[in-house]
Amino acid sequence: MGLARAAVSRACRRAGEPCLSVLIYHRVLEEPDFMRAGDVTETVFRRQMQLLGRLFNVLELGEAAQRLSEGTLPKRPLCITFDDGYADNCEVACPILRAMGLHATFFIATAYLDGGRMWNDTVIEAIRRERAPGIDLTPLGLGLGWVDLSTPEQRKDAADRVIRELKYLPGEQRVGKAAWFSERVENGLPDTLMMTSDQVCSLDALGMGVGAHTETHPILALLERDEALREIRGGKERLEQMLGKQIDLFAYPNGKVGRDFTARDVELVNSLGFKAAVTTERGTSSRSTPRLEIHRFSPSSRFPLEFVARVALNCRHQS
């Protein structure tokens, strides 16, 4: 482990100073799920956190952003973040983090708390429950036609294709087309995927970080300025009312510079008093990285050695 720590230390330095790694998670599943192969299971997550705790100095994101700008980061600095506000973050991930003494920041899309469901989950869960061995998607107008659902792999592929086609549509169209899927499900779709307000409060009470992630998780770059401002401010204010404290961390939905958010959105985030904001741009952040455009990445590996290797390689991809 000492050799691994030394190798990570070398990878995590630039011009003599440590550079900051920030990891992204979405869900932590109790058991493997063929429809969500990109999400880690409880077992995999526990192993990953054990490795991070041994190899890195895991920091609170707010502290890390401050120390990044000051040039006072420790060796091998790393932050853990979760996007969207899934209930399993609280039920599965948080107990593991607490048992290992690790901190994470949870970015919440507030419109889906207390029984809501994100549009992509509507697609996933509806296709999972589709009773027919295939479905004609022609009515959606997405150019997808008939898709085969005979196997679990085909169902996952179908959901992925639909989500890719819907992601950059205007919000109302996206939600409307997702609803087309839910109308096909006889017994309804799950309404417990996302956190409750009480769970958000419990994360805060346990010392975890809570950050804003807009209200409805739109592609900010597609919105008019006033609408983008309402989304960013609305999510911030609801969390502040809920927790009785200032929310000063933000995550851009989807998070790619230029495609998902623009300089205008960075200015809006700044105007609302956020101290740091994170993207989904690959690589680490240095002292020269803007505090409202901190990089993040997902290692996407179930295997311990590959996981560590990907984190280390990401350290070499510097902004």
RODO-2510 file (C-alpha; in nm, 4 decimals, decimal comma):
residues 319
     n   res          X          Y          Z
     1     m     0,0000     0,0000     0,0000
     2     g     0,2954     0,2310     0,0649
     3     l     0,4157     0,1947    -0,2954
     4     a     0,0649     0,2610    -0,4230
     5     r     0,0393     0,5719    -0,2069
     6     a     0,3720     0,6979    -0,3381
     7     a     0,2642     0,6382    -0,6976
     8     v    -0,0616     0,8240    -0,6383
     9     s     0,1302     1,1107    -0,4759
    10     r     0,3447     1,1491    -0,7881
    11     a     0,0387     1,1409    -1,0158
    12     c    -0,1453     1,3974    -0,8037
    13     r     0,1166     1,6722    -0,8250
    14     r     0,1610     1,9482    -1,0765
    15     a     0,4346     2,2105    -1,0722
    16     g     0,5221     2,0991    -0,7206
    17     e     0,1686     2,1377    -0,5839
    18     p    -0,1041     1,8759    -0,5225
    19     c    -0,3963     1,8769    -0,7661
    20     l    -0,7508     1,7946    -0,6591
    21     s    -0,9429     1,4842    -0,7663
    22     v    -1,3216     1,4846    -0,7309
    23     l    -1,5235     1,1679    -0,7910
    24     i    -1,8876     1,1530    -0,9058
    25     y    -2,1396     0,8900    -0,8049
    26     h    -2,5121     0,8737    -0,8711
    27     r    -2,6531     0,5591    -0,7165
    28     v    -2,5199     0,2881    -0,4835
    29     l    -2,7324    -0,0242    -0,5311
    30     e    -2,7938    -0,2954    -0,2767
    31     e    -2,7719    -0,5572    -0,5525
    32     p    -2,6588    -0,5562    -0,9180
    33     d    -2,9220    -0,4236    -1,1587
    34     f    -2,8992    -0,5018    -1,5298
    35     m    -3,0802    -0,1770    -1,6113
    36     r    -2,8240     0,0280    -1,4167
    37     a    -2,4966    -0,1402    -1,4978
    38     g    -2,3109     0,1892    -1,4672
    39     d    -2,3946     0,2274    -1,0985
    40     v    -2,1902     0,0594    -0,8268
    41     t    -2,3252    -0,1925    -0,5807
    42     e    -2,2924    -0,1671    -0,2039
    43     t    -2,0116    -0,4240    -0,2058
    44     v    -1,8137    -0,2468    -0,4769
    45     f    -1,8665     0,0932    -0,3167
    46     r    -1,7393    -0,0330     0,0202
    47     r    -1,4212    -0,1657    -0,1422
    48     q    -1,3693     0,1595    -0,3289
    49     m    -1,4095     0,3669    -0,0147
    50     q    -1,1614     0,1446     0,1687
    51     l    -0,9062     0,2105    -0,1040
    52     l    -0,9722     0,5839    -0,1126
    53     g    -0,9376     0,6053     0,2642
    54     r    -0,5982     0,4346     0,2495
    55     l    -0,4550     0,6086    -0,0558
    56     f    -0,5985     0,9611    -0,0443
    57     n    -0,6703     1,2443     0,1939
    58     v    -1,0475     1,2715     0,1568
    59     l    -1,1627     1,6291     0,2168
    60     e    -1,4885     1,8165     0,2419
    61     l    -1,5523     1,9766    -0,0957
    62     g    -1,5916     2,3281     0,0433
    63     e    -1,2660     2,3006     0,2348
    64     a    -1,0896     2,1506    -0,0663
    65     a    -1,2057     2,4333    -0,2949
    66     q    -1,0774     2,6913    -0,0470
    67     r    -0,7438     2,5193    -0,0005
    68     l    -0,7131     2,4692    -0,3764
    69     s    -0,7305     2,8445    -0,4327
    70     e    -0,4886     2,9082    -0,1445
    71     g    -0,2394     2,6453    -0,2563
    72     t    -0,2588     2,4628     0,0777
    73     l    -0,3946     2,1228    -0,0270
    74     p    -0,2456     1,8187     0,1452
    75     k    -0,0859     1,5366    -0,0501
    76     r    -0,3242     1,3168    -0,2523
    77     p    -0,6363     1,5326    -0,2005
    78     l    -0,9690     1,3877    -0,3108
    79     c    -1,3417     1,4645    -0,2693
    80     i    -1,6426     1,2356    -0,3064
    81     t    -1,9674     1,3675    -0,4556
    82     f    -2,3113     1,2342    -0,5452
    83     d    -2,5501     1,3893    -0,7964
    84     d    -2,9304     1,4131    -0,8137
    85     g    -3,0482     1,3002    -0,4693
    86     y    -3,1225     0,9284    -0,4863
    87     a    -3,2532     0,7696    -0,1683
    88     d    -2,9907     0,4959    -0,1739
    89     n    -2,7268     0,7654    -0,1220
    90     c    -2,8704     0,8074     0,2261
    91     e    -2,9723     0,4475     0,2897
    92     v    -2,6733     0,2590     0,1451
    93     a    -2,3807     0,4931     0,0767
    94     c    -2,3933     0,7153     0,3835
    95     p    -2,3562     0,4356     0,6439
    96     i    -2,0464     0,3105     0,4594
    97     l    -1,8969     0,6591     0,4443
    98     r    -1,9619     0,7174     0,8142
    99     a    -1,8161     0,3809     0,9159
   100     m    -1,4943     0,4721     0,7348
   101     g    -1,4833     0,8313     0,8527
   102     l    -1,5173     0,9690     0,4994
   103     h    -1,7001     1,2822     0,3888
   104     a    -1,9111     1,3299     0,0755
   105     t    -2,1174     1,6088    -0,0753
   106     f    -2,4651     1,5332    -0,2097
   107     f    -2,6020     1,7569    -0,4861
   108     i    -2,9817     1,7578    -0,4792
   109     a    -3,2269     1,8307    -0,7628
   110     t    -3,5009     1,9552    -0,5329
   111     a    -3,8070     1,9074    -0,7562
   112     y    -3,7832     1,5307    -0,7148
   113     l    -3,7721     1,5096    -0,3371
   114     d    -4,0573     1,3465    -0,1462
   115     g    -4,1910     1,1085    -0,4093
   116     g    -4,0767     1,2657    -0,7347
   117     r    -3,9018     1,0840    -1,0156
   118     m    -3,6520     1,2059    -1,2732
   119     w    -3,7521     1,1678    -1,6384
   120     n    -3,4687     0,9255    -1,7169
   121     d    -3,5815     0,6993    -1,4318
   122     t    -3,9317     0,7023    -1,5772
   123     v    -3,7888     0,5659    -1,9022
   124     i    -3,5718     0,3064    -1,7284
   125     e    -3,8409     0,1777    -1,4947
   126     a    -4,1114     0,1713    -1,7628
   127     i    -3,8969    -0,0280    -2,0045
   128     r    -3,7996    -0,2614    -1,7193
   129     r    -4,1713    -0,3287    -1,6574
   130     e    -4,2851    -0,3464    -2,0208
   131     r    -4,4681    -0,6771    -2,0569
   132     a    -4,4372    -0,7056    -2,4342
   133     p    -4,1209    -0,8542    -2,5894
   134     g    -4,0824    -0,5432    -2,8009
   135     i    -4,2140    -0,1915    -2,8394
   136     d    -4,2773     0,0442    -3,1302
   137     l    -4,1223     0,3818    -3,0474
   138     t    -4,2360     0,5468    -3,3710
   139     p    -4,5007     0,7611    -3,1900
   140     l    -4,2215     0,9370    -2,9999
   141     g    -4,0861     1,0873    -3,3211
   142     l    -3,7286     1,0008    -3,2298
   143     g    -3,6519     0,7867    -3,5320
   144     l    -3,6094     0,4733    -3,3210
   145     g    -3,8947     0,2573    -3,4564
   146     w    -3,9384    -0,0955    -3,3258
   147     v    -3,7035    -0,2112    -3,0501
   148     d    -3,6615    -0,5659    -2,9270
   149     l    -3,6981    -0,6212    -2,5505
   150     s    -3,6507    -0,9966    -2,5478
   151     t    -3,3446    -0,9954    -2,3221
   152     p    -3,2289    -0,7867    -2,0248
   153     e    -2,9423    -0,6513    -2,2365
   154     q    -3,1837    -0,5368    -2,5070
   155     r    -3,4005    -0,3620    -2,2494
   156     k    -3,1027    -0,1736    -2,1101
   157     d    -2,9871    -0,0808    -2,4604
   158     a    -3,3349     0,0442    -2,5492
   159     a    -3,3506     0,2622    -2,2376
   160     d    -3,0024     0,4018    -2,3068
   161     r    -3,0971     0,4884    -2,6655
   162     v    -3,4165     0,6648    -2,5617
   163     i    -3,2393     0,8628    -2,2899
   164     r    -2,9711     0,9761    -2,5360
   165     e    -3,2387     1,0991    -2,7755
   166     l    -3,4399     1,2793    -2,5073
   167     k    -3,1567     1,4376    -2,3082
   168     y    -3,1187     1,7535    -2,5146
   169     l    -3,4833     1,8154    -2,5972
   170     p    -3,6579     2,1138    -2,4374
   171     g    -3,7740     2,0270    -2,0859
   172     e    -4,1473     2,0008    -2,1549
   173     q    -4,0919     1,7779    -2,4580
   174     r    -3,8532     1,5583    -2,2623
   175     v    -4,0967     1,5092    -1,9753
   176     g    -4,3899     1,4557    -2,2121
   177     k    -4,2148     1,1853    -2,4092
   178     a    -4,0982     1,0154    -2,0895
   179     a    -4,4599     1,0175    -1,9683
   180     w    -4,5560     0,8219    -2,2807
   181     f    -4,3639     0,5297    -2,1304
   182     s    -4,5208     0,5572    -1,7853
   183     e    -4,8703     0,5436    -1,9376
   184     r    -4,7929     0,1936    -2,0651
   185     v    -4,7239     0,0577    -1,7163
   186     e    -5,0292    -0,1006    -1,5572
   187     n    -4,9297    -0,0937    -1,1905
   188     g    -4,7433     0,2356    -1,1787
   189     l    -4,3778     0,3264    -1,1348
   190     p    -4,1729     0,3520    -0,8133
   191     d    -4,1993     0,6775    -0,6199
   192     t    -3,9284     0,6058    -0,3622
   193     l    -3,6183     0,6373    -0,5799
   194     m    -3,5335     0,9879    -0,4599
   195     m    -3,4660     1,1198    -0,1112
   196     t    -3,7252     1,2672     0,1168
   197     s    -3,6719     1,6092     0,2717
   198     d    -3,6072     1,4342     0,6023
   199     q    -3,3281     1,2303     0,4468
   200     v    -3,1605     1,5444     0,3128
   201     c    -3,1804     1,6915     0,6627
   202     s    -3,0341     1,3726     0,8087
   203     l    -2,7336     1,3915     0,5761
   204     d    -2,6699     1,7458     0,6906
   205     a    -2,7140     1,6486     1,0570
   206     l    -2,4589     1,3695     1,0127
   207     g    -2,2024     1,6183     0,8877
   208     m    -2,2226     1,5380     0,5183
   209     g    -2,2227     1,8164     0,2611
   210     v    -2,5387     1,9211     0,0772
   211     g    -2,5186     2,1207    -0,2433
   212     a    -2,7596     2,2603    -0,5012
   213     h    -2,8227     2,0963    -0,8388
   214     t    -3,1093     2,3158    -0,9713
   215     e    -3,4749     2,2257    -0,9262
   216     t    -3,5555     2,0018    -1,2250
   217     h    -3,2075     1,9158    -1,3577
   218     p    -3,2373     2,0986    -1,6933
   219     i    -2,9677     2,1553    -1,9514
   220     l    -2,8939     2,5125    -1,8473
   221     a    -2,7421     2,6053    -2,1828
   222     l    -3,0816     2,5436    -2,3488
   223     l    -3,2694     2,7806    -2,1166
   224     e    -3,3299     3,1522    -2,1407
   225     r    -3,1362     3,3490    -1,8815
   226     d    -3,4312     3,4149    -1,6492
   227     e    -3,5370     3,0498    -1,6542
   228     a    -3,1829     2,9333    -1,5813
   229     l    -3,1644     3,1786    -1,2917
   230     r    -3,4958     3,0501    -1,1510
   231     e    -3,3728     2,6903    -1,1684
   232     i    -3,0418     2,7605    -0,9956
   233     r    -3,1839     2,9959    -0,7352
   234     g    -3,4933     2,7824    -0,6720
   235     g    -3,2904     2,4749    -0,5831
   236     k    -3,0595     2,6766    -0,3612
   237     e    -3,3401     2,8499    -0,1738
   238     r    -3,5399     2,5340    -0,1102
   239     l    -3,2367     2,3631     0,0417
   240     e    -3,1594     2,6691     0,2521
   241     q    -3,5156     2,6781     0,3847
   242     m    -3,5015     2,3067     0,4561
   243     l    -3,1680     2,3096     0,6360
   244     g    -3,1689     2,6589     0,7831
   245     k    -2,8218     2,7329     0,6517
   246     q    -2,6505     2,8801     0,3490
   247     i    -2,5920     2,6503     0,0539
   248     d    -2,2728     2,7533    -0,1209
   249     l    -2,1824     2,4488    -0,3357
   250     f    -2,3333     2,3818    -0,6792
   251     a    -2,3163     2,1117    -0,9466
   252     y    -2,4095     2,1898    -1,3077
   253     p    -2,6596     1,9345    -1,4448
   254     n    -2,4850     1,7039    -1,6929
   255     g    -2,1893     1,9339    -1,6437
   256     k    -2,0026     1,9631    -1,9748
   257     v    -1,8635     2,3099    -2,0442
   258     g    -2,0219     2,4714    -2,3498
   259     r    -2,2648     2,1875    -2,4187
   260     d    -2,4530     2,1767    -2,0873
   261     f    -2,3713     2,5151    -1,9356
   262     t    -2,2061     2,8323    -2,0571
   263     a    -2,0192     3,1342    -1,9225
   264     r    -2,3583     3,2963    -1,8646
   265     d    -2,4531     3,0178    -1,6240
   266     v    -2,1223     3,0467    -1,4422
   267     e    -2,1989     3,4172    -1,3946
   268     l    -2,5441     3,3308    -1,2571
   269     v    -2,3923     3,0832    -1,0116
   270     n    -2,1440     3,3477    -0,9027
   271     s    -2,4157     3,6115    -0,8621
   272     l    -2,6049     3,3821    -0,6226
   273     g    -2,3097     3,3579    -0,3862
   274     f    -2,1885     3,0038    -0,4470
   275     k    -1,8317     2,9573    -0,3288
   276     a    -1,7549     2,6576    -0,5509
   277     a    -1,9185     2,4663    -0,8351
   278     v    -1,8344     2,1393    -1,0051
   279     t    -1,8534     2,0199    -1,3645
   280     t    -1,8201     1,6772    -1,5231
   281     e    -1,5071     1,7709    -1,7154
   282     r    -1,2471     1,4974    -1,6885
   283     g    -0,9254     1,5490    -1,4982
   284     t    -0,8094     1,7153    -1,1799
   285     s    -0,8109     2,0799    -1,0758
   286     s    -0,5120     2,2992    -0,9961
   287     r    -0,4714     2,6353    -0,8314
   288     s    -0,5428     2,7984    -1,1694
   289     t    -0,8764     2,6168    -1,2147
   290     p    -1,1728     2,8542    -1,1701
   291     r    -1,3463     2,7827    -0,8372
   292     l    -1,6818     2,7633    -1,0199
   293     e    -1,5559     2,5073    -1,2749
   294     i    -1,3903     2,2369    -1,0657
   295     h    -1,3403     1,9111    -1,2549
   296     r    -1,4919     1,5752    -1,1647
   297     f    -1,4933     1,2251    -1,3086
   298     s    -1,6300     0,8750    -1,2537
   299     p    -1,3818     0,5847    -1,2515
   300     s    -1,6575     0,3410    -1,3605
   301     s    -1,4889     0,0205    -1,2517
   302     r    -1,5990    -0,2697    -1,0335
   303     f    -1,2434    -0,4030    -0,9907
   304     p    -1,0234    -0,2599    -0,7129
   305     l    -0,6938    -0,2407    -0,9027
   306     e    -0,8580    -0,0966    -1,2118
   307     f    -1,0439     0,1542    -0,9952
   308     v    -0,7199     0,2788    -0,8376
   309     a    -0,5484     0,2875    -1,1763
   310     r    -0,8260     0,4975    -1,3267
   311     v    -0,8196     0,7433    -1,0381
   312     a    -0,4419     0,7749    -1,0740
   313     l    -0,4620     0,8154    -1,4528
   314     n    -0,7227     1,0854    -1,4096
   315     c    -0,4748     1,2692    -1,1880
   316     r    -0,2422     1,2855    -1,4872
   317     h    -0,5151     1,4406    -1,7030
   318     q    -0,4927     1,7926    -1,5654
   319     s    -0,6849     2,1069    -1,6466
***
